[in-house]
């Protein structure tokens, strides 16, 4: 069992990292699959095979800084959705709170 986000438990044939690397999302539900595809999209557009690991990490970091907002509105109104606590919020909604960024 893997814990992905929003306290959801799922059983999958591949771990998250392997699923993203191999583009094999079998065993994931539609929302999870779309989120993993969004992660892969960011990786494909921000990194290249000629980059070092640290360059790739920096490129993905820079993408997140430029394309994801802190969910202040929901925080201030006490309406933070579960999505903002995980990578779903970061990669699908473009907003998250601390847990989502982490």
ABEGO torsion letter per residue (X at the ends): XBBABGGBBBBBABBAAAAAAAGBABGBBAAAAAAAAAAAAAAAAABBAABBAAAAAAAAAAAAAAABBBBAAAAAAGABBAAAABAAAAAAAGBBBAAAAX
